[in-house]
């Protein structure tokens, strides 16, 4: 019933008690776009709920000029900038440690205000927010910035001596796309038999500063 017949073979287990994270420092190229990017990831939360739990971080190492996708202390999904240049926090809570969630977060800051940032969960766009503040027109995101002092981090809010808010759970099929505002259909599809949202292999480009993490296969490791 699944059009692509695609299976995710591996995931990475993050134990927040181990302070584990993956970091990619210094993107080294001018971004394909400073205003447009897409994050796609499958996550399964651990049992440590009710604390800040960062899925993905982009910005300087000390966390002052940065953006992140995380679960907050209220178990809501939050896509935001550290200085509140934008902040989307869902009304929906995510506290089922048995469930996999497919999350897509998009920035397209040259668009109309309500389309400059978007969140999708399991193929559907989130429209009910507890906090709903959008970035300014043509806001330049730290997620794609060309700077040796900027880093991507999976599983923590910043890295090295500033790492905190560690993710607890499983992360799989991570894609970061520089320069395209994509929808969940690039990464998933509805199983025609079960009606469930299931993964689909991404076949597009990643842009200059994009990367992927799929089990042991990772473009973040320099290949």
Long-range contacts (C-beta under 8 A, 24 or more apart in sequence): 1-191, 1-192, 1-193, 1-194, 2-189, 2-191, 2-192, 2-193, 2-198, 3-189, 3-192, 3-200, 4-189, 4-200, 4-201, 6-198, 6-199, 6-200, 6-201, 7-199, 8-42, 8-172, 8-173, 8-199, 8-214, 8-215, 9-215, 10-172, 10-214, 10-215, 10-216, 11-42, 11-44, 11-170, 11-171, 11-172, 11-215, 12-170, 12-171, 12-172, 12-213, 12-215, 13-169, 13-170, 14-46, 14-155, 14-166, 14-167, 14-168, 14-169, 14-170, 14-171, 15-46, 15-168, 16-46, 16-48, 16-51, 16-53, 16-166, 16-167, 16-168, 17-168, 18-166, 19-156, 19-163, 19-166, 20-155, 20-156, 20-166, 21-153, 21-154, 21-155, 21-156, 21-159, 21-163, 21-166, 21-167, 22-153, 22-154, 22-155, 22-213, 22-220, 23-151, 23-152, 23-153, 23-154, 23-156, 23-159, 23-160, 24-151, 24-152, 24-153, 24-211, 24-220, 25-148, 25-151, 25-159, 26-147, 26-148, 26-149, 26-150, 26-151, 27-144, 27-145, 27-146, 27-147, 27-150, 27-152, 27-208, 27-209, 28-146, 28-148, 29-146, 29-208, 29-209, 30-146, 30-208, 31-144, 31-145, 31-146, 31-178, 31-179, 31-207, 31-208, 31-209, 32-144, 32-178, 32-179, 32-207, 32-208, 32-209, 32-210, 33-144, 33-178, 33-179, 33-207, 34-140, 34-141, 34-144, 34-145, 35-107, 35-108, 35-109, 35-110, 35-138, 35-139, 35-140, 35-141, 36-107, 36-108, 36-109, 36-110, 36-178, 36-179, 36-180, 36-181, 37-106, 37-107, 37-141, 37-143, 37-144, 37-176, 37-177, 37-178, 37-179, 37-180, 37-181, 37-207, 37-210, 38-104, 38-105, 38-106, 38-107, 38-175, 38-176, 38-177, 38-180, 38-181, 38-182, 38-186, 39-69, 39-103, 39-104, 39-105, 39-106, 39-143, 39-175, 39-176, 39-177, 40-102, 40-103, 40-104, 40-173, 40-174, 40-175, 40-176, 40-177, 40-182, 40-184, 40-186, 40-187, 40-202, 41-69, 41-102, 41-103, 41-171, 41-172, 41-173, 41-174, 41-175, 42-100, 42-101, 42-102, 42-103, 42-171, 42-172, 42-173, 42-199, 43-100, 43-101, 43-103, 43-167, 43-169, 43-170, 43-171, 43-172, 44-97, 44-98, 44-99, 44-100, 44-101, 44-169, 44-170, 44-172, 45-71, 45-94, 45-95, 45-96, 45-97, 45-99, 45-101, 45-168, 45-169, 46-97, 46-168, 46-169, 46-170, 47-97, 47-168, 48-168, 49-75, 49-95, 49-97, 50-74, 50-75, 51-165, 52-157, 52-164, 52-165, 53-165, 53-166, 53-167, 53-168, 53-169, 54-153, 54-155, 54-156, 54-157, 54-165, 54-166, 54-167, 55-103, 55-154, 55-155, 55-167, 55-171, 56-152, 56-153, 56-154, 56-174, 56-176, 57-151, 57-152, 57-153, 57-154, 57-156, 57-157, 57-158, 57-159, 58-141, 58-142, 58-143, 58-144, 58-145, 58-150, 58-151, 58-152, 58-153, 59-142, 59-143, 59-145, 59-150, 59-151, 59-158, 60-142, 60-147, 60-149, 60-150, 60-151, 61-149, 61-151, 61-158, 61-159, 61-160, 61-162, 62-158, 62-162, 63-157, 63-158, 63-162, 63-164, 65-142, 66-142, 66-157, 66-158, 67-141, 67-142, 67-143, 68-157, 69-103, 69-105, 70-157, 70-165, 70-167, 76-130, 77-103, 77-119, 77-121, 77-126, 78-131, 79-105, 79-117, 79-119, 81-135, 81-142, 84-133, 85-135, 85-136, 85-139, 86-116, 86-117, 86-133, 86-134, 86-135, 86-139, 87-131, 87-132, 87-133, 88-117, 88-118, 88-119, 88-126, 88-129, 88-131, 88-132, 88-133, 88-134, 89-129, 89-130, 89-131, 89-132, 90-119, 90-121, 90-126, 90-128, 90-129, 90-130, 91-128, 91-129, 91-130, 92-121, 92-126, 92-128, 97-169, 100-170, 102-184, 102-187, 102-188, 102-197, 102-199, 104-182, 104-183, 104-184, 104-187, 106-181, 106-182, 106-183, 107-135, 107-139, 107-141, 107-143, 107-181, 108-181, 109-135, 109-136, 109-137, 109-138, 109-139, 109-140, 109-141, 110-137, 110-138, 111-181, 113-137, 120-183, 120-184, 122-188, 122-197, 123-184, 123-185, 123-188, 123-190, 123-197, 124-184, 143-176, 143-178, 144-178, 144-179, 144-207, 144-209, 146-209, 152-176, 152-211, 152-220, 154-213, 171-213, 172-214, 172-215, 173-199, 173-214, 174-212, 174-213, 174-214, 175-202, 175-206, 175-210, 175-212, 176-206, 176-210, 176-211, 176-212, 177-204, 177-205, 177-206, 177-207, 177-210, 178-206, 178-207, 178-208, 178-209, 178-210, 179-207, 179-208, 179-210, 180-204, 180-205, 180-207
